[in-house]
Amino acid sequence: MSATSPTNGSDVNAGQAPAFAEAMTARLRQAITDAGGWLPFDRYMSLALYEPGLGYYANSLRKFGTMPRQGSDFVTAPELSPLFGRALARQVAQALQVSGTDTVIEFGAGSGALAEQLIETLDALGTPVARYQIVDLSGTLRERQAERLRRFAPRVQWLDRWPEEIHGVLVANELLDAMPVQLLLWTGADWLARGVEMEATGSLRFSDRATAARPPTPPEADVGFVPGTVTEVHAQAEAFVRTLADHLKRGAAFFIDYGFPESEYYHPQRTGGTLMCHHLHQADPDPLDRPGQKDITTHVNFTGIALAGQEAGMTVLGYTSQANFLINCGLVDLLQEADLVQRTMAHRLIAEHEMGELFKVIGFVPGEEFDAIGFSVGDRSYTL
């Protein structure tokens, strides 16, 4: 690769974009050829997001921030307001105390903002963690996390794989939405698997093939879908939760993400599915455009996540909106102590038209359940 290649850790700017696009096109062409000319969408999404050096989360493009002029593509709750992590820390502290553990594990730590907020607040609450472990596939993000969290060394550790046993509390903010999904198309008679082909020019296009896969809805419900409906199936996210159940021995797990229960997710009126891309704080629905240079994401089917955890032996602690969860964890008290700017930014965390209602929180426990404070009011587990 040339000196401007993203594989050597340099930023992908406007001048480097053509070389980057050429390298990504070559990698996708190889993958599509190796697959016989047709790549299932989940495999394509995996390459576009996680291919070493080229995928969106594996290259050095900046992802997180509040302003597009900073080169960022989207903002997550911990970047929006430190009050997010301070409130979540109260739930983490309770789970650590109840389980008698002293370790927090974060999957997909992004910029390190949430880790910073949790460690600081847990220390202040008198529930310091002995180890804060991060599992992140991106070497570039690890470097940025290490710089941000340097003052907490040696408590902060980076893991390359699942620990054999987890005795502690797992947190994951906007992790499940970035896991590759299968795309399905309803023809009016059958469900087809949507995949990706490449033309001689290097352009990508969708192509559909027969499949045994289908949405997790009864076959008799198919007649309610409009022909041409496209939706997603979350096999990898559900497999992740089942793997978590195999490793989590004591403690709890909390996932924060945007999504719906199954009845809303696969509603016949949702004809276009939920797949969306983000680049420089602009959203678009085309995952085949500029692979590796923008985020590809889908909403989460929380019913599937809950069932995967239950079937693997875990208990659902609760399921509620982000607004309910943060308020239950003391966000109102934190707002009273904040200045006007902090209050304004933090309000977006709970506003119904912003993050408050779209984002949900689901909690799991491997053993005996406890009354988790985050779900004390407004638990919606009955909707799953």
C-alpha positions as CSV (number, residue, x, y, z in Angstrom):
1,M,0.0,0.0,0.0
2,S,1.1,3.6,-0.6
3,A,2.1,5.9,2.2
4,T,-1.3,7.5,2.1
5,S,-3.1,4.2,2.7
6,P,-5.4,4.0,5.7
7,T,-3.8,0.7,6.6
8,N,-0.8,2.6,8.0
9,G,-2.9,4.7,10.4
10,S,-3.0,7.9,8.4
11,D,-6.3,9.8,8.2
12,V,-8.5,9.4,5.2
13,N,-9.0,13.0,4.0
14,A,-10.2,14.3,0.7
15,G,-6.8,13.9,-1.0
16,Q,-6.5,10.3,0.1
17,A,-10.1,9.3,-0.6
18,P,-9.4,8.0,-4.2
19,A,-6.6,5.7,-3.0
20,F,-8.7,4.5,-0.1
21,A,-11.7,3.8,-2.4
22,E,-9.5,1.9,-4.8
23,A,-8.1,-0.3,-2.0
24,M,-11.6,-1.0,-0.6
25,T,-13.0,-1.8,-4.1
26,A,-10.1,-4.2,-4.6
27,R,-10.8,-5.9,-1.3
28,L,-14.6,-6.2,-2.0
29,R,-13.9,-7.5,-5.6
30,Q,-11.7,-10.2,-4.1
31,A,-14.3,-11.2,-1.5
32,I,-17.2,-11.2,-4.1
33,T,-15.1,-13.3,-6.5
34,D,-14.1,-15.7,-3.8
35,A,-17.8,-16.1,-2.9
36,G,-18.8,-16.9,-6.4
37,G,-19.9,-13.5,-7.5
38,W,-22.5,-12.8,-4.8
39,L,-21.8,-11.7,-1.3
40,P,-24.5,-12.0,1.4
41,F,-25.2,-8.6,2.9
42,D,-24.1,-9.5,6.4
43,R,-20.7,-10.4,5.0
44,Y,-20.5,-7.2,3.0
45,M,-21.5,-5.2,6.1
46,S,-18.8,-6.9,8.0
47,L,-16.1,-6.0,5.5
48,A,-17.4,-2.4,5.1
49,L,-17.2,-1.9,8.9
50,Y,-14.5,-4.1,10.2
51,E,-12.0,-5.2,7.5
52,P,-8.6,-4.5,9.0
53,G,-7.2,-1.1,7.9
54,L,-10.1,-0.4,5.5
55,G,-13.4,-1.0,7.3
56,Y,-15.1,2.0,8.9
57,Y,-14.4,1.0,12.4
58,A,-10.9,-0.3,11.5
59,N,-9.5,2.7,9.7
60,S,-8.3,6.0,11.1
61,L,-11.3,8.2,10.1
62,R,-12.7,10.1,13.0
63,K,-16.1,8.8,14.0
64,F,-17.3,10.5,17.1
65,G,-18.0,14.1,17.8
66,T,-20.6,16.8,18.0
67,M,-19.7,18.8,14.9
68,P,-19.3,17.7,11.2
69,R,-16.5,20.3,10.8
70,Q,-14.5,18.2,13.2
71,G,-14.6,15.4,10.7
72,S,-17.0,13.3,12.8
73,D,-20.0,11.4,11.5
74,F,-22.3,11.1,14.5
75,V,-22.5,11.8,18.2
76,T,-23.2,9.3,20.9
77,A,-24.6,9.9,24.3
78,P,-21.3,10.0,26.3
79,E,-19.9,12.6,23.8
80,L,-23.1,14.6,24.1
81,S,-23.1,14.9,27.9
82,P,-20.9,13.5,30.7
83,L,-24.2,13.2,32.7
84,F,-25.0,10.1,30.7
85,G,-22.1,8.2,32.2
86,R,-22.6,9.7,35.6
87,A,-26.1,8.4,35.7
88,L,-25.3,5.0,34.2
89,A,-22.6,4.7,36.9
90,R,-25.2,4.5,39.6
91,Q,-26.7,1.4,38.0
92,V,-23.3,-0.1,37.5
93,A,-22.4,0.6,41.1
94,Q,-25.5,-1.2,42.3
95,A,-24.8,-4.2,40.1
96,L,-21.2,-4.4,41.3
97,Q,-22.3,-4.3,44.9
98,V,-25.1,-6.8,44.6
99,S,-22.9,-9.3,42.7
100,G,-19.8,-8.7,44.9
101,T,-17.6,-8.0,41.9
102,D,-15.1,-5.2,41.0
103,T,-14.7,-5.4,37.3
104,V,-16.4,-3.5,34.4
105,I,-16.2,-4.6,30.8
106,E,-17.1,-2.3,28.0
107,F,-17.6,-3.6,24.4
108,G,-17.0,-1.0,21.7
109,A,-15.7,1.8,23.8
110,G,-15.6,4.4,21.0
111,S,-13.7,7.5,22.0
112,G,-13.3,6.3,25.6
113,A,-15.7,9.0,26.9
114,L,-18.1,6.5,28.6
115,A,-15.2,4.7,30.3
116,E,-13.8,8.0,31.6
117,Q,-17.2,9.0,33.0
118,L,-17.9,5.6,34.6
119,I,-14.5,5.3,36.3
120,E,-14.5,8.8,37.6
121,T,-18.1,8.5,39.0
122,L,-17.6,5.0,40.4
123,D,-14.6,6.3,42.3
124,A,-16.6,9.2,43.6
125,L,-19.4,6.9,44.7
126,G,-17.0,4.8,46.7
127,T,-17.4,1.8,44.4
128,P,-14.0,1.9,42.6
129,V,-13.3,-0.8,40.0
130,A,-10.2,-2.8,40.2
131,R,-10.3,-3.4,36.5
132,Y,-11.9,-1.6,33.6
133,Q,-11.6,-3.9,30.6
134,I,-12.3,-2.8,27.0
135,V,-12.9,-5.0,24.0
136,D,-12.6,-3.1,20.8
137,L,-11.7,-4.3,17.3
138,S,-10.3,-1.0,16.2
139,G,-6.6,-0.5,16.8
140,T,-7.0,3.3,16.0
141,L,-9.7,3.6,18.6
142,R,-7.7,1.7,21.1
143,E,-4.9,4.3,20.7
144,R,-7.3,7.2,21.3
145,Q,-8.9,5.4,24.3
146,A,-5.5,4.8,25.8
147,E,-4.5,8.4,25.5
148,R,-7.8,9.6,27.1
149,L,-7.7,7.0,29.9
150,R,-4.0,7.2,30.6
151,R,-4.5,8.6,34.1
152,F,-6.4,5.5,35.2
153,A,-3.6,3.1,34.3
154,P,-3.1,0.3,35.2
155,R,-6.7,-0.3,36.0
156,V,-7.7,0.0,32.3
157,Q,-7.0,-3.0,30.2
158,W,-7.6,-4.0,26.6
159,L,-8.7,-7.5,25.7
160,D,-8.5,-9.1,22.3
161,R,-11.2,-11.7,23.0
162,W,-13.9,-12.7,25.5
163,P,-12.6,-13.6,29.0
164,E,-13.2,-17.2,29.8
165,E,-15.3,-16.1,32.7
166,I,-16.8,-12.7,33.4
167,H,-17.3,-11.7,37.0
168,G,-18.4,-8.1,36.7
169,V,-20.7,-5.7,34.9
170,L,-20.8,-5.4,31.1
171,V,-21.8,-2.2,29.5
172,A,-22.3,-1.6,25.8
173,N,-23.6,1.7,24.3
174,E,-24.5,1.6,20.6
175,L,-22.9,-1.8,20.0
176,L,-25.7,-4.1,18.8
177,D,-26.8,-1.6,16.1
178,A,-23.4,-2.0,14.4
179,M,-23.4,-5.8,14.2
180,P,-23.8,-7.1,10.6
181,V,-27.4,-8.1,9.6
182,Q,-29.0,-10.2,7.0
183,L,-31.2,-8.3,4.6
184,L,-34.4,-9.9,3.4
185,L,-36.8,-8.9,0.5
186,W,-40.4,-9.9,0.4
187,T,-41.6,-10.6,-3.2
188,G,-45.2,-11.2,-2.3
189,A,-44.7,-14.9,-2.4
190,D,-41.2,-15.6,-0.9
191,W,-38.5,-14.1,1.2
192,L,-35.2,-13.6,-0.7
193,A,-31.8,-12.9,0.7
194,R,-30.4,-9.6,-0.4
195,G,-26.7,-9.7,-1.3
196,V,-24.1,-7.6,-3.2
197,E,-22.6,-8.0,-6.7
198,M,-19.9,-6.0,-8.4
199,E,-20.0,-4.7,-11.9
200,A,-16.9,-4.6,-14.2
201,T,-16.6,-0.9,-13.5
202,G,-16.3,-1.6,-9.7
203,S,-19.8,-0.3,-9.0
204,L,-21.8,-2.3,-6.4
205,R,-25.4,-3.4,-6.8
206,F,-27.9,-5.4,-4.8
207,S,-28.9,-8.8,-6.0
208,D,-31.5,-11.2,-4.4
209,R,-31.4,-15.0,-4.1
210,A,-33.5,-17.7,-2.6
211,T,-33.0,-18.4,1.1
212,A,-34.4,-20.4,3.9
213,A,-34.1,-17.4,6.2
214,R,-37.1,-15.3,7.2
215,P,-38.1,-12.7,9.8
216,P,-39.0,-14.0,13.3
217,T,-42.7,-13.7,12.6
218,P,-45.3,-16.4,12.0
219,P,-45.5,-17.5,8.3
220,E,-49.2,-16.5,8.3
221,A,-48.1,-12.9,8.9
222,D,-46.4,-12.8,5.5
223,V,-49.6,-11.8,3.8
224,G,-49.6,-8.5,5.6
225,F,-46.3,-7.4,4.1
226,V,-46.2,-5.2,1.0
227,P,-44.3,-6.8,-1.9
228,G,-40.9,-5.1,-2.1
229,T,-40.6,-4.8,1.7
230,V,-37.0,-5.0,2.9
231,T,-36.1,-5.9,6.5
232,E,-33.3,-7.2,8.6
233,V,-32.5,-10.3,10.6
234,H,-30.1,-9.9,13.6
235,A,-28.5,-13.4,13.8
236,Q,-25.0,-12.0,14.8
237,A,-26.3,-9.7,17.6
238,E,-28.4,-12.5,19.0
239,A,-25.4,-14.9,18.8
240,F,-23.3,-12.2,20.7
241,V,-25.9,-12.3,23.6
242,R,-25.8,-16.1,23.7
243,T,-22.0,-16.0,23.9
244,L,-22.3,-13.4,26.7
245,A,-24.5,-15.9,28.6
246,D,-21.8,-18.6,28.3
247,H,-19.2,-16.3,29.8
248,L,-21.1,-14.2,32.4
249,K,-20.9,-16.0,35.7
250,R,-21.5,-13.2,38.2
251,G,-22.6,-9.6,37.6
252,A,-24.9,-8.1,35.1
253,A,-25.0,-6.7,31.5
254,F,-26.6,-3.5,30.2
255,F,-27.1,-2.6,26.5
256,I,-28.1,0.8,25.4
257,D,-29.2,1.2,21.8
258,Y,-31.9,2.4,19.5
259,G,-34.6,-0.1,18.5
260,F,-38.0,-1.6,19.1
261,P,-39.8,-4.6,20.3
262,E,-40.5,-7.2,17.6
263,S,-44.1,-6.2,17.1
264,E,-43.0,-2.7,16.1
265,Y,-39.8,-3.8,14.3
266,Y,-41.6,-6.1,11.8
267,H,-44.7,-4.0,11.5
268,P,-46.1,-4.3,7.9
269,Q,-45.9,-0.5,7.5
270,R,-42.1,-0.5,8.0
271,T,-41.6,-1.4,4.4
272,G,-38.0,-0.1,4.1
273,G,-36.5,-1.7,7.2
274,T,-34.3,0.3,9.5
275,L,-30.9,0.2,7.8
276,M,-29.2,3.7,7.6
277,C,-25.8,5.2,7.0
278,H,-24.1,8.2,8.6
279,H,-21.4,10.5,7.3
280,L,-20.5,14.0,8.6
281,H,-23.7,14.0,10.6
282,Q,-25.8,13.4,7.5
283,A,-28.0,10.3,7.2
284,D,-28.6,8.3,4.0
285,P,-30.0,4.9,3.2
286,D,-27.3,3.6,0.7
287,P,-24.8,1.2,2.3
288,L,-23.2,0.5,-1.1
289,D,-22.0,4.1,-1.5
290,R,-18.4,4.8,-0.2
291,P,-17.9,1.6,1.8
292,G,-15.5,2.0,4.6
293,Q,-16.0,5.8,4.7
294,K,-19.3,5.9,6.6
295,D,-21.2,4.1,9.3
296,I,-23.8,1.4,8.5
297,T,-26.3,0.7,11.2
298,T,-29.7,-0.8,11.9
299,H,-32.2,-0.5,14.8
300,V,-32.2,-3.4,17.3
301,N,-35.0,-6.0,17.6
302,F,-35.0,-6.0,21.4
303,T,-37.4,-9.0,21.5
304,G,-34.8,-11.1,19.7
305,I,-32.1,-9.9,22.1
306,A,-34.2,-10.7,25.1
307,L,-35.1,-14.2,23.9
308,A,-31.5,-15.0,23.0
309,G,-30.4,-14.1,26.5
310,Q,-33.3,-16.0,28.2
311,E,-32.8,-19.1,26.0
312,A,-29.1,-19.1,27.0
313,G,-29.9,-19.0,30.7
314,M,-29.9,-15.3,31.6
315,T,-32.7,-13.4,33.2
316,V,-34.0,-10.0,31.8
317,L,-33.6,-7.4,34.6
318,G,-35.7,-4.9,32.7
319,Y,-36.3,-3.1,29.5
320,T,-37.2,0.6,29.2
321,S,-36.6,3.8,27.4
322,Q,-33.3,5.7,27.8
323,A,-35.2,8.6,29.4
324,N,-36.8,6.4,32.0
325,F,-33.6,4.6,32.7
326,L,-31.5,7.8,33.2
327,I,-34.1,9.5,35.3
328,N,-34.4,6.4,37.5
329,C,-30.6,6.5,37.9
330,G,-30.7,10.1,39.2
331,L,-30.3,12.3,36.1
332,V,-32.7,14.9,37.5
333,D,-30.4,15.4,40.5
334,L,-27.4,15.7,38.3
335,L,-29.1,18.3,36.1
336,Q,-29.8,20.4,39.2
337,E,-26.1,20.5,39.8
338,A,-25.1,21.3,36.2
339,D,-24.8,24.6,34.5
340,L,-27.1,25.8,31.7
341,V,-25.0,24.5,28.8
342,Q,-24.7,21.1,30.5
343,R,-28.4,21.0,31.1
344,T,-29.2,21.9,27.5
345,M,-27.0,19.1,26.1
346,A,-28.2,16.6,28.7
347,H,-31.8,17.3,27.9
348,R,-31.3,15.7,24.5
349,L,-30.6,12.4,26.4
350,I,-34.2,12.3,27.7
351,A,-36.2,14.4,25.2
352,E,-38.8,12.2,23.5
353,H,-38.1,13.7,20.1
354,E,-34.3,13.2,20.5
355,M,-32.7,10.2,22.2
356,G,-35.0,9.7,25.1
357,E,-37.6,7.5,23.5
358,L,-35.8,6.0,20.5
359,F,-33.0,4.6,22.6
360,K,-33.8,1.7,24.9
361,V,-31.9,-0.1,27.7
362,I,-32.1,-3.8,28.4
363,G,-30.4,-5.5,31.3
364,F,-29.5,-9.1,32.0
365,V,-28.3,-11.1,35.0
366,P,-26.8,-14.6,35.0
367,G,-28.2,-15.7,38.4
368,E,-30.8,-14.4,40.8
369,E,-32.3,-11.1,39.7
370,F,-32.4,-8.0,41.8
371,D,-34.4,-4.8,41.7
372,A,-32.2,-2.8,39.3
373,I,-32.7,0.9,39.9
374,G,-32.6,1.7,36.2
375,F,-35.9,-0.1,35.7
376,S,-37.6,0.8,38.9
377,V,-40.2,3.0,37.1
378,G,-41.4,2.5,33.5
379,D,-40.2,-1.1,32.9
380,R,-41.5,-2.3,29.5
381,S,-40.4,-5.9,29.6
382,Y,-44.0,-6.9,29.0
383,T,-43.8,-5.4,25.5
384,L,-41.0,-7.7,24.4
